[in-house]
Amino acid sequence: GAIRLMVQDGVGVYGMVNYERLAPLFALLKQRNAAFDLVLEVFTQLPGASPEDLRLVPAEFERVQAQLEAAGRIAPTRILAFAVYPYMAGADPKAKALGAAYERAVLSQSNTISFAGRALDKLRDI
């Protein structure tokens, strides 16, 4: 079978600055005309995390929106999320708030938003 390249943005752990760190990889992929998917981390890792206690919480929508805008400029084949459940659709009130903010801003029939010229649909989970 075919191998599908997927790049996880690392923003949930390292912040938006990680897009600068990934820029050489994205430039190489573009130069080689390589198809790839971009996986957005829709969580934030809290300080004091360890391998035994990752301390992940749902991201703020403003950060996810910045990730979507960055992803639009990079132009991957697909934009995916890690992980819609539990960080956008879980029982946690912050997850529900993130999912609702995404629904209002991106999926609203009356308010179609595009990021870098690309219309977005529901983020797919991986």
N, CA, C and O atoms as a MOPAC input file, in Angstrom:
PM7 MOZYME 1SCF
protein

 N      0.81100 1    -1.18800 1     0.00000 1
 C      0.00000 1     0.00000 1     0.00000 1
 C      0.85300 1     1.24800 1     0.00000 1
 O      2.05900 1     1.21200 1     0.24100 1
 N      0.20400 1     2.32300 1    -0.27000 1
 C      0.87600 1     3.62200 1    -0.32000 1
 C      1.15500 1     4.14200 1     1.08600 1
 O      0.39500 1     3.89100 1     2.02100 1
 N      2.23500 1     4.85500 1     1.21000 1
 C      2.58100 1     5.51000 1     2.46900 1
 C      2.05500 1     6.93400 1     2.41400 1
 O      2.27700 1     7.65300 1     1.44000 1
 N      1.35800 1     7.33400 1     3.46700 1
 C      0.80800 1     8.68700 1     3.53800 1
 C      1.60600 1     9.46800 1     4.57200 1
 O      1.67100 1     9.07700 1     5.73700 1
 N      2.20900 1    10.56300 1     4.14900 1
 C      2.99500 1    11.40400 1     5.04200 1
 C      2.06700 1    12.29900 1     5.85500 1
 O      1.21300 1    12.99300 1     5.30200 1
 N      2.24600 1    12.27600 1     7.17100 1
 C      1.46200 1    13.11600 1     8.07400 1
 C      2.44400 1    13.84400 1     8.98800 1
 O      3.31600 1    13.22200 1     9.59500 1
 N      2.29700 1    15.16200 1     9.08300 1
 C      3.15600 1    15.97100 1     9.94100 1
 C      2.30300 1    16.51700 1    11.07800 1
 O      1.31700 1    17.21300 1    10.83900 1
 N      2.67900 1    16.20400 1    12.31100 1
 C      1.96700 1    16.73000 1    13.47500 1
 C      2.63100 1    18.04500 1    13.86400 1
 O      3.85600 1    18.12000 1    13.96500 1
 N      1.81300 1    19.09600 1    14.08600 1
 C      2.38300 1    20.43200 1    14.27100 1
 C      3.08500 1    20.66500 1    15.60400 1
 O      3.87800 1    21.60200 1    15.70300 1
 N      2.83600 1    19.86700 1    16.62300 1
 C      3.54700 1    20.00700 1    17.89300 1
 C      3.18900 1    21.23100 1    18.70700 1
 O      3.82800 1    21.50800 1    19.72200 1
 N      2.17300 1    21.97200 1    18.27800 1
 C      1.82500 1    23.23800 1    18.91300 1
 C      1.26500 1    23.04400 1    20.32100 1
 O      1.43600 1    23.91400 1    21.17500 1
 N      0.61100 1    21.93700 1    20.57200 1
 C      0.05200 1    21.69900 1    21.89900 1
 C      1.11500 1    21.61400 1    22.97500 1
 O      0.85500 1    21.92200 1    24.13800 1
 N      2.30900 1    21.19600 1    22.59200 1
 C      3.41600 1    21.06400 1    23.53600 1
 C      4.38000 1    22.24300 1    23.41800 1
 O      4.82000 1    22.77400 1    24.43700 1
 N      4.72100 1    22.66500 1    22.19000 1
 C      5.77900 1    23.65000 1    21.97800 1
 C      5.29400 1    25.04900 1    21.61100 1
 O      6.10000 1    25.97700 1    21.54200 1
 N      4.00200 1    25.21900 1    21.37500 1
 C      3.47100 1    26.53100 1    21.02000 1
 C      3.57700 1    26.81700 1    19.52700 1
 O      4.13400 1    26.02900 1    18.76200 1
 N      3.02800 1    27.96000 1    19.13200 1
 C      2.99000 1    28.34000 1    17.71500 1
 C      4.37900 1    28.50800 1    17.11300 1
 O      4.53600 1    28.41900 1    15.89500 1
 N      5.38400 1    28.74700 1    17.94100 1
 C      6.75100 1    28.86600 1    17.44300 1
 C      7.19100 1    27.59000 1    16.72400 1
 O      8.14200 1    27.61900 1    15.94300 1
 N      6.51800 1    26.48700 1    16.97800 1
 C      6.90100 1    25.23800 1    16.33200 1
 C      6.72900 1    25.29700 1    14.81700 1
 O      7.40500 1    24.56600 1    14.09300 1
 N      5.83000 1    26.16100 1    14.32400 1
 C      5.70800 1    26.30400 1    12.86900 1
 C      7.00400 1    26.84700 1    12.26900 1
 O      7.35900 1    26.48700 1    11.14700 1
 N      7.71300 1    27.70700 1    12.99800 1
 C      9.01600 1    28.18900 1    12.52100 1
 C     10.00900 1    27.03200 1    12.46100 1
 O     10.80500 1    26.93800 1    11.52700 1
 N      9.95800 1    26.16100 1    13.45300 1
 C     10.86400 1    25.00400 1    13.47200 1
 C     10.56000 1    24.03400 1    12.33200 1
 O     11.46500 1    23.38500 1    11.80700 1
 N      9.29800 1    23.93900 1    11.95400 1
 C      8.89100 1    23.02400 1    10.88300 1
 C      9.03300 1    23.63100 1     9.48400 1
 O      8.89600 1    22.92000 1     8.48800 1
 N      9.30300 1    24.92600 1     9.39900 1
 C      9.35900 1    25.61500 1     8.09900 1
 C     10.29600 1    24.93600 1     7.09900 1
 O      9.91200 1    24.79100 1     5.93900 1
 N     11.50800 1    24.51100 1     7.48400 1
 C     12.37100 1    23.83700 1     6.50200 1
 C     11.74600 1    22.54900 1     5.95000 1
 O     11.89200 1    22.24800 1     4.76600 1
 N     11.06200 1    21.80100 1     6.79300 1
 C     10.39000 1    20.58400 1     6.32700 1
 C      9.28500 1    20.92800 1     5.34000 1
 O      9.17800 1    20.29800 1     4.28800 1
 N      8.46200 1    21.92000 1     5.66800 1
 C      7.38100 1    22.30800 1     4.76200 1
 C      7.94100 1    22.82700 1     3.43700 1
 O      7.36900 1    22.55400 1     2.38200 1
 N      9.04900 1    23.56800 1     3.47700 1
 C      9.67400 1    24.06800 1     2.24600 1
 C     10.16300 1    22.90700 1     1.38200 1
 O      9.99800 1    22.92400 1     0.16200 1
 N     10.75800 1    21.90700 1     2.01000 1
 C     11.23700 1    20.73700 1     1.27300 1
 C     10.07600 1    19.96800 1     0.65200 1
 O     10.15400 1    19.54300 1    -0.50100 1
 N      9.00700 1    19.79300 1     1.41200 1
 C      7.83700 1    19.08900 1     0.87700 1
 C      7.25300 1    19.83500 1    -0.31900 1
 O      6.86500 1    19.22100 1    -1.31300 1
 N      7.19400 1    21.15700 1    -0.21600 1
 C      6.67400 1    21.96400 1    -1.32700 1
 C      7.59900 1    21.85700 1    -2.54100 1
 O      7.13500 1    21.69500 1    -3.66900 1
 N      8.90600 1    21.94600 1    -2.30400 1
 C      9.88500 1    21.84800 1    -3.38700 1
 C      9.76300 1    20.51700 1    -4.12000 1
 O      9.91700 1    20.46000 1    -5.34000 1
 N      9.49000 1    19.46300 1    -3.38800 1
 C      9.37600 1    18.12600 1    -3.98200 1
 C      7.96000 1    17.80000 1    -4.42600 1
 O      7.68600 1    16.69900 1    -4.90500 1
 N      7.05900 1    18.76800 1    -4.26300 1
 C      5.66200 1    18.57800 1    -4.66500 1
 C      5.04800 1    17.35600 1    -3.98000 1
 O      4.27100 1    16.61500 1    -4.58200 1
 N      5.41100 1    17.16400 1    -2.72000 1
 C      4.95700 1    15.99700 1    -1.96000 1
 C      3.60800 1    16.26700 1    -1.30700 1
 O      3.39500 1    17.32200 1    -0.71000 1
 N      2.71900 1    15.31900 1    -1.42800 1
 C      1.42300 1    15.41600 1    -0.74900 1
 C      1.60500 1    15.00700 1     0.70800 1
 O      2.30200 1    14.03800 1     1.01000 1
 N      0.97500 1    15.75100 1     1.60200 1
 C      1.04700 1    15.41400 1     3.02300 1
 C     -0.16600 1    15.97700 1     3.73900 1
 O     -0.81500 1    16.91300 1     3.27400 1
 N     -0.44600 1    15.38300 1     4.87400 1
 C     -1.50600 1    15.87200 1     5.75000 1
 C     -0.85500 1    16.58600 1     6.92200 1
 O      0.25800 1    16.25200 1     7.32700 1
 N     -1.55300 1    17.56600 1     7.45700 1
 C     -1.07300 1    18.28400 1     8.63200 1
 C     -2.01300 1    17.99000 1     9.79100 1
 O     -3.22600 1    18.16900 1     9.68200 1
 N     -1.44500 1    17.54200 1    10.89200 1
 C     -2.20900 1    17.19300 1    12.08800 1
 C     -2.04700 1    18.31200 1    13.11100 1
 O     -0.94300 1    18.57200 1    13.59000 1
 N     -3.15200 1    18.96700 1    13.44000 1
 C     -3.13000 1    20.04400 1    14.42800 1
 C     -3.36000 1    19.46400 1    15.81600 1
 O     -4.29100 1    18.68500 1    16.01900 1
 N     -2.52600 1    19.83400 1    16.75800 1
 C     -2.74700 1    19.45000 1    18.14500 1
 C     -3.75300 1    20.43300 1    18.73700 1
 O     -3.47500 1    21.62800 1    18.83100 1
 N     -4.91400 1    19.93400 1    19.13500 1
 C     -5.97000 1    20.80700 1    19.66200 1
 C     -6.03400 1    20.72300 1    21.18800 1
 O     -7.08900 1    20.89600 1    21.79900 1
 N     -4.88500 1    20.45400 1    21.77300 1
 C     -4.75000 1    20.43600 1    23.22700 1
 C     -3.59000 1    21.34600 1    23.60300 1
 O     -2.82500 1    21.77700 1    22.74000 1
 N     -3.46500 1    21.63300 1    24.87900 1
 C     -2.32800 1    22.36000 1    25.42800 1
 C     -1.76300 1    21.52700 1    26.56900 1
 O     -2.50000 1    21.03400 1    27.42400 1
 N     -0.44800 1    21.37900 1    26.56600 1
 C      0.18900 1    20.66100 1    27.66900 1
 C      0.53100 1    21.66000 1    28.76700 1
 O      1.21400 1    22.65500 1    28.52500 1
 N      0.05400 1    21.38700 1    29.96400 1
 C      0.29700 1    22.26600 1    31.10600 1
 C      1.71400 1    22.08300 1    31.64100 1
 O      2.30200 1    21.01300 1    31.48300 1
 N      2.26700 1    23.12200 1    32.27400 1
 C      3.59800 1    22.99200 1    32.88100 1
 C      3.61400 1    21.86100 1    33.91200 1
 O      2.59900 1    21.54300 1    34.53100 1
 N      4.78100 1    21.27300 1    34.07400 1
 C      4.94400 1    20.21000 1    35.05700 1
 C      4.56500 1    18.83500 1    34.54800 1
 O      4.46400 1    17.89000 1    35.33000 1
 N      4.35600 1    18.71000 1    33.25000 1
 C      3.98200 1    17.41200 1    32.68200 1
 C      5.15500 1    16.44300 1    32.76000 1
 O      6.31800 1    16.84600 1    32.78000 1
 N      4.82500 1    15.16900 1    32.80100 1
 C      5.82800 1    14.10600 1    32.80500 1
 C      5.30000 1    12.97500 1    31.92600 1
 O      4.12900 1    12.98900 1    31.54400 1
 N      6.14500 1    11.99600 1    31.60000 1
 C      5.64300 1    10.87000 1    30.80000 1
 C      4.47400 1    10.14000 1    31.46700 1
 O      3.62400 1     9.56800 1    30.78400 1
 N      4.43600 1    10.16100 1    32.78500 1
 C      3.34800 1     9.49800 1    33.50600 1
 C      2.10600 1    10.37700 1    33.61300 1
 O      0.99700 1     9.86400 1    33.75600 1
 N      2.28000 1    11.68200 1    33.54700 1
 C      1.17900 1    12.64500 1    33.69300 1
 C      1.34900 1    13.72300 1    32.62600 1
 O      2.02400 1    14.72600 1    32.85600 1
 N      0.74000 1    13.51700 1    31.46400 1
 C      0.93300 1    14.43500 1    30.33400 1
 C      0.31300 1    15.80700 1    30.55600 1
 O      0.75400 1    16.78400 1    29.95200 1
 N     -0.69800 1    15.89900 1    31.40800 1
 C     -1.34600 1    17.16700 1    31.75800 1
 C     -1.82800 1    17.91700 1    30.51400 1
 O     -1.44500 1    19.06500 1    30.28900 1
 N     -2.65400 1    17.27600 1    29.72500 1
 C     -3.20200 1    17.86500 1    28.50600 1
 C     -4.61000 1    18.37200 1    28.76300 1
 O     -5.42600 1    17.69300 1    29.38600 1
 N     -4.88400 1    19.58300 1    28.27000 1
 C     -6.21200 1    20.18900 1    28.38300 1
 C     -6.60500 1    20.73100 1    27.01000 1
 O     -5.73100 1    20.95900 1    26.17400 1
 N     -7.89300 1    20.94200 1    26.75800 1
 C     -8.31200 1    21.51800 1    25.47900 1
 C     -7.65700 1    22.88400 1    25.24900 1
 O     -7.51800 1    23.67900 1    26.17900 1
 N     -7.26200 1    23.14300 1    24.00900 1
 C     -6.65700 1    24.42900 1    23.64100 1
 C     -7.71300 1    25.52800 1    23.63600 1
 O     -8.91300 1    25.25700 1    23.58900 1
 N     -7.25000 1    26.76100 1    23.68400 1
 C     -8.13100 1    27.91300 1    23.49100 1
 C     -8.43500 1    28.01700 1    21.99400 1
 O     -7.57600 1    27.71700 1    21.16400 1
 N     -9.65100 1    28.43900 1    21.64800 1
 C    -10.01900 1    28.52100 1    20.23900 1
 C     -9.11900 1    29.47700 1    19.47000 1
 O     -8.79400 1    29.21100 1    18.31300 1
 N     -8.71000 1    30.57500 1    20.07900 1
 C     -7.86000 1    31.54600 1    19.38000 1
 C     -6.57700 1    30.89100 1    18.88500 1
 O     -6.09400 1    31.21400 1    17.80000 1
 N     -6.02700 1    29.97900 1    19.66500 1
 C     -4.81900 1    29.28500 1    19.23100 1
 C     -5.11400 1    28.31600 1    18.10000 1
 O     -4.35200 1    28.23000 1    17.13700 1
 N     -6.21700 1    27.58700 1    18.21100 1
 C     -6.60100 1    26.66600 1    17.13900 1
 C     -6.85900 1    27.45000 1    15.85300 1
 O     -6.50600 1    26.99500 1    14.76400 1
 N     -7.46900 1    28.61600 1    15.97800 1
 C     -7.70100 1    29.46000 1    14.80400 1
 C     -6.36900 1    29.86900 1    14.17500 1
 O     -6.24300 1    29.86500 1    12.95100 1
 N     -5.37400 1    30.22100 1    14.99200 1
 C     -4.04600 1    30.56000 1    14.46500 1
 C     -3.41400 1    29.34800 1    13.77800 1
 O     -2.75000 1    29.49600 1    12.75200 1
 N     -3.61500 1    28.16300 1    14.33100 1
 C     -3.10100 1    26.94500 1    13.69700 1
 C     -3.76300 1    26.72300 1    12.33800 1
 O     -3.09300 1    26.36400 1    11.36900 1
 N     -5.07100 1    26.93700 1    12.26800 1
 C     -5.78800 1    26.77200 1    11.00000 1
 C     -5.28900 1    27.76500 1     9.95900 1
 O     -5.14000 1    27.41900 1     8.78700 1
 N     -5.03200 1    28.99500 1    10.38500 1
 C     -4.51000 1    30.00100 1     9.45600 1
 C     -3.12400 1    29.60600 1     8.96100 1
 O     -2.83300 1    29.72800 1     7.77100 1
 N     -2.26800 1    29.13300 1     9.86600 1
 C     -0.93300 1    28.67400 1     9.46700 1
 C     -1.03900 1    27.48000 1     8.52300 1
 O     -0.31800 1    27.40300 1     7.52800 1
 N     -1.93200 1    26.55700 1     8.83200 1
 C     -2.12100 1    25.37600 1     7.98400 1
 C     -2.58000 1    25.77400 1     6.58800 1
 O     -2.14400 1    25.18800 1     5.59700 1
 N     -3.45400 1    26.76400 1     6.50800 1
 C     -3.91700 1    27.23100 1     5.20500 1
 C     -2.78300 1    27.76500 1     4.34900 1
 O     -2.76700 1    27.56100 1     3.13500 1
 N     -1.83600 1    28.44800 1     4.97600 1
 C     -0.67900 1    28.97400 1     4.23100 1
 C      0.24500 1    27.84800 1     3.77300 1
 O      0.88000 1    27.95200 1     2.72300 1
 N      0.32200 1    26.79000 1     4.54600 1
 C      1.19500 1    25.66000 1     4.22000 1
 C      0.58200 1    24.79700 1     3.12400 1
 O      1.30100 1    24.17900 1     2.33900 1
 N     -0.73600 1    24.75600 1     3.07200 1
 C     -1.49700 1    24.05200 1     2.03200 1
 C     -1.26600 1    22.54300 1     2.00400 1
 O     -0.86600 1    22.00200 1     0.97300 1
 N     -1.51200 1    21.85300 1     3.12200 1
 C     -1.44600 1    20.39100 1     3.09100 1
 C     -2.62900 1    19.82000 1     2.31800 1
 O     -3.58500 1    20.53300 1     2.01300 1
 N     -2.55700 1    18.53900 1     2.00800 1
 C     -3.67500 1    17.87700 1     1.34000 1
 C     -4.90500 1    17.87800 1     2.23300 1
 O     -6.00500 1    18.20700 1     1.78900 1
 N     -4.71300 1    17.50600 1     3.49900 1
 C     -5.81100 1    17.50700 1     4.46900 1
 C     -5.31700 1    18.10400 1     5.77800 1
 O     -4.13400 1    18.02400 1     6.10900 1
 N     -6.24400 1    18.70100 1     6.51200 1
 C     -5.96700 1    19.19000 1     7.85900 1
 C     -6.75100 1    18.30200 1     8.81500 1
 O     -7.97400 1    18.19200 1     8.72300 1
 N     -6.02900 1    17.67500 1     9.73100 1
 C     -6.62900 1    16.76700 1    10.69700 1
 C     -6.40200 1    17.30900 1    12.10400 1
 O     -5.62400 1    18.24400 1    12.29800 1
 N     -7.07300 1    16.72800 1    13.06700 1
 C     -6.91500 1    17.16300 1    14.45400 1
 C     -6.54200 1    15.99000 1    15.33800 1
 O     -7.01700 1    14.86900 1    15.15300 1
 N     -5.68800 1    16.27000 1    16.29400 1
 C     -5.37700 1    15.31300 1    17.35000 1
 C     -5.62500 1    16.00900 1    18.67500 1
 O     -4.84600 1    16.88800 1    19.04600 1
 N     -6.60300 1    15.68000 1    19.35700 1
 C     -7.63500 1    14.73700 1    18.99500 1
 C     -8.97000 1    15.41800 1    19.25700 1
 O     -9.18400 1    15.99800 1    20.32200 1
 N     -9.87800 1    15.34000 1    18.26600 1
 C    -11.19800 1    15.95400 1    18.43200 1
 C    -11.82800 1    15.42200 1    19.71500 1
 O    -12.34300 1    16.19000 1    20.52700 1
 N    -11.78300 1    14.09800 1    19.89000 1
 C    -12.21000 1    13.54700 1    21.17200 1
 C    -10.94700 1    13.14300 1    21.91100 1
 O    -10.17900 1    12.33900 1    21.38200 1
 N    -10.69900 1    13.64600 1    23.07600 1
 C    -11.60600 1    14.31800 1    23.99800 1
 C    -11.47200 1    15.83700 1    24.05000 1
 O    -12.15100 1    16.47200 1    24.85600 1
 N    -10.60900 1    16.45200 1    23.20800 1
 C    -10.28700 1    17.86900 1    23.41000 1
 C    -11.24200 1    18.85800 1    22.75600 1
 O    -11.19600 1    20.04800 1    23.06900 1
 N    -12.10600 1    18.39500 1    21.85400 1
 C    -13.12000 1    19.27800 1    21.26100 1
 C    -14.52700 1    18.72900 1    21.43900 1
 O    -15.50500 1    19.44800 1    21.22700 1
 N    -14.63700 1    17.48400 1    21.81900 1
 C    -15.95900 1    16.86100 1    21.89400 1
 C    -16.12300 1    15.99600 1    23.13700 1
 O    -17.04000 1    15.17700 1    23.20100 1
 N    -15.27400 1    16.16100 1    24.09400 1
 C    -15.36900 1    15.36200 1    25.30600 1
 C    -16.32000 1    15.96600 1    26.32100 1
 O    -16.97700 1    16.97300 1    26.05600 1
 N    -16.38200 1    15.34700 1    27.47100 1
 C    -17.27500 1    15.79200 1    28.54400 1
 C    -16.75900 1    17.04000 1    29.25800 1
 O    -17.53700 1    17.75500 1    29.88900 1
 N    -15.46800 1    17.30500 1    29.16400 1
 C    -14.87200 1    18.46800 1    29.82600 1
 C    -15.52300 1    19.75300 1    29.30700 1
 O    -15.64900 1    19.91700 1    28.09300 1
 N    -15.93500 1    20.66000 1    30.18000 1
 C    -16.54600 1    21.91900 1    29.73500 1
 C    -15.64900 1    22.72000 1    28.78400 1
 O    -16.15200 1    23.39700 1    27.88600 1
 N    -14.32400 1    22.64800 1    28.97300 1
 C    -13.41300 1    23.36300 1    28.06900 1
 C    -13.41700 1    22.72800 1    26.67800 1
 O    -13.28900 1    23.43200 1    25.67600 1
 N    -13.56200 1    21.41100 1    26.61100 1
 C    -13.65900 1    20.72700 1    25.31700 1
 C    -14.94800 1    21.12700 1    24.61600 1
 O    -14.95000 1    21.41000 1    23.41800 1
 N    -16.03000 1    21.14900 1    25.35700 1
 C    -17.30900 1    21.57100 1    24.77600 1
 C    -17.22100 1    23.00800 1    24.28200 1
 O    -17.75500 1    23.32900 1    23.22100 1
 N    -16.55200 1    23.88000 1    25.04100 1
 C    -16.41000 1    25.28300 1    24.64300 1
 C    -15.57500 1    25.40600 1    23.37000 1
 O    -15.91100 1    26.19100 1    22.48500 1
 N    -14.48800 1    24.63600 1    23.27100 1
 C    -13.65800 1    24.67200 1    22.06300 1
 C    -14.44500 1    24.16800 1    20.86500 1
 O    -14.41600 1    24.78800 1    19.80200 1
 N    -15.14600 1    23.05400 1    21.02100 1
 C    -15.95800 1    22.52600 1    19.92600 1
 C    -17.03300 1    23.50300 1    19.49400 1
 O    -17.27300 1    23.67400 1    18.29900 1
 N    -17.68300 1    24.14700 1    20.45400 1
 C    -18.73800 1    25.11600 1    20.13500 1
 C    -18.16600 1    26.34300 1    19.43800 1
 O    -18.77100 1    26.85400 1    18.49500 1
 N    -17.01000 1    26.82300 1    19.88700 1
 C    -16.38200 1    27.98500 1    19.24600 1
 C    -16.00100 1    27.66000 1    17.80900 1
 O    -16.17800 1    28.48500 1    16.91300 1
 N    -15.47500 1    26.45300 1    17.58800 1
 C    -15.12600 1    26.01600 1    16.24000 1
 C    -16.37900 1    25.94700 1    15.37300 1
 O    -16.38600 1    26.42500 1    14.23900 1
 N    -17.43000 1    25.35400 1    15.91100 1
 C    -18.69900 1    25.26100 1    15.16700 1
 C    -19.19900 1    26.65000 1    14.78000 1
 O    -19.58300 1    26.87700 1    13.63200 1
 N    -19.19500 1    27.57400 1    15.72800 1
 C    -19.68600 1    28.93800 1    15.45500 1
 C    -18.83200 1    29.64400 1    14.41500 1
 O    -19.36600 1    30.26300 1    13.49400 1
 N    -17.53700 1    29.56200 1    14.54700 1
 C    -16.64500 1    30.33200 1    13.68300 1
 C    -16.45100 1    29.72000 1    12.31100 1
 O    -16.37300 1    30.44500 1    11.31900 1
 N    -16.37300 1    28.41600 1    12.23600 1
 C    -15.97400 1    27.76800 1    10.98800 1
 C    -17.12500 1    27.08600 1    10.27200 1
 O    -17.19500 1    27.11900 1     9.04300 1
 N    -18.02400 1    26.47300 1    11.01500 1
 C    -19.03800 1    25.65200 1    10.37400 1
 C    -20.39100 1    26.32100 1    10.22500 1
 O    -21.29100 1    25.75800 1     9.60300 1
 N    -20.54800 1    27.50000 1    10.77700 1
 C    -21.83400 1    28.19100 1    10.71700 1
 C    -22.25000 1    28.42400 1     9.26800 1
 O    -21.46900 1    28.91900 1     8.45500 1
 N    -23.49000 1    28.06000 1     8.95900 1
 C    -24.00100 1    28.25100 1     7.59400 1
 C    -24.02100 1    29.72600 1     7.21200 1
 O    -23.83300 1    30.07700 1     6.04700 1
 N    -24.25000 1    30.58500 1     8.20000 1
 C    -24.37500 1    32.01200 1     7.90400 1
 C    -23.03200 1    32.72000 1     7.90500 1
 O    -22.95200 1    33.87600 1     7.48900 1
 N    -21.98800 1    32.06500 1     8.35500 1
 C    -20.69200 1    32.72400 1     8.47800 1
 C    -19.59600 1    31.78700 1     7.99800 1
 O    -18.87700 1    31.20100 1     8.80800 1
 N    -19.46400 1    31.64400 1     6.69400 1
 C    -18.43500 1    30.77300 1     6.14800 1
 C    -17.09100 1    31.47000 1     6.26200 1
 O    -16.92000 1    32.59500 1     5.79200 1
 N    -16.15700 1    30.80600 1     6.87700 1
 C    -14.81800 1    31.35900 1     7.05700 1
 C    -13.85800 1    30.53300 1     6.22200 1
 O    -13.97800 1    29.30900 1     6.15300 1
 N    -12.91500 1    31.19600 1     5.59400 1
 C    -11.85200 1    30.46400 1     4.93100 1
 C    -10.53500 1    30.93900 1     5.52500 1
 O    -10.39400 1    32.09800 1     5.91600 1
 N     -9.60100 1    30.04700 1     5.58200 1
 C     -8.28200 1    30.37300 1     6.07900 1
 C     -7.33000 1    30.28700 1     4.90000 1
 O     -7.20500 1    29.24300 1     4.26100 1
 N     -6.65900 1    31.40100 1     4.61900 1
 C     -5.72800 1    31.47500 1     3.49400 1
 C     -6.39600 1    30.98400 1     2.21500 1
 O     -5.78900 1    30.26000 1     1.42600 1
 N     -7.64300 1    31.38000 1     2.01900 1
 C     -8.35100 1    31.06300 1     0.79300 1
 C     -8.93000 1    29.66500 1     0.72500 1
 O     -9.49300 1    29.28800 1    -0.30200 1
 N     -8.80800 1    28.88600 1     1.78900 1
 C     -9.32200 1    27.51800 1     1.77700 1
 C    -10.52600 1    27.43100 1     2.69000 1
 O    -10.43100 1    27.73100 1     3.88000 1
 N    -11.63900 1    27.02900 1     2.14900 1
 C    -12.82600 1    26.80800 1     2.97600 1
 C    -12.57900 1    25.58100 1     3.84400 1
 O    -12.00300 1    24.59200 1     3.39000 1
 N    -13.01000 1    25.65400 1     5.07100 1
 C    -12.79400 1    24.54400 1     5.99300 1
 C    -14.09300 1    23.85500 1     6.32900 1
 O    -15.14300 1    24.48900 1     6.43900 1
 N    -14.01100 1    22.56000 1     6.49000 1
 C    -15.15100 1    21.80800 1     6.99500 1
 C    -14.77800 1    21.29900 1     8.38600 1
 O    -13.81800 1    21.77900 1     8.98900 1
 N    -15.50700 1    20.36700 1     8.87300 1
 C    -15.24900 1    19.86400 1    10.22600 1
 C    -13.87200 1    19.21900 1    10.28700 1
 O    -13.51100 1    18.41600 1     9.42600 1
 N    -13.11000 1    19.57600 1    11.30900 1
 C    -11.80900 1    18.94800 1    11.49900 1
 C    -12.00600 1    17.45300 1    11.67700 1
 O    -12.88300 1    17.01800 1    12.42300 1
 N    -11.20700 1    16.69000 1    11.00700 1
 C    -11.27100 1    15.24100 1    11.14600 1
 C    -10.31700 1    14.80900 1    12.24500 1
 O     -9.23100 1    15.36500 1    12.40300 1
 N    -10.73300 1    13.82900 1    12.98500 1
 C     -9.91700 1    13.28200 1    14.06300 1
 C     -9.00700 1    12.19600 1    13.50000 1
 O     -9.32800 1    11.55000 1    12.50300 1
 N     -7.87600 1    12.01200 1    14.15200 1
 C     -7.03000 1    10.87300 1    13.78000 1
 C     -6.92400 1     9.92800 1    14.94600 1
 O     -6.25500 1     8.89900 1    14.84800 1

